Amino acid sequence: MYRYEENLVEDFTQLISDLKNPFSIEGFAFEFFFVSGRTDIIGRSHDGSLFCFEAKLTKWKKALNQAYRNTAFAHYSYVVLPEKTAENARKHEIEFKRRKVGLCYIKNNGIDVEIPAKKTTPLQPWLTRNAFEHIKMNYSYG
């Protein structure tokens, strides 16, 4: 179990740095701030899609709400949880699917996508462009 959220984020970003990550992320950045909030991790995939990831240790409902808010500018939005918390959240799969938000966790040094996110068309494409610019200016590449 993780003691701090930052440790979960650190492990997750190490795994998405691997070219074989399940999201095809080629570059990512931390702490994308926008008018409605802050996203923990944003990433650009090989096909030009924007991914958002909200990490929480226990408060999966809060993460789900934040991830849903991110669908306004992201093509895919995920909640990242420790495995035990993800087991509890999985019981509410219908809510994740209704909001088109995915659920994943770290297991055996890999990322387990428990519920795949549904691709969305960003309602705020200008914010999508700002997110891509944030990645470009603050990027981390695998």
Beta strands, then each sheet from edge to edge (+ up, - down):
strand 1: 25-34
strand 2: 37-45
strand 3: 50-55
strand 4: 76-81
strand 5: 102-107
strand 6: 110-115
sheet 1: 1+ 2- 3+ 4+ 5+ 6-
end
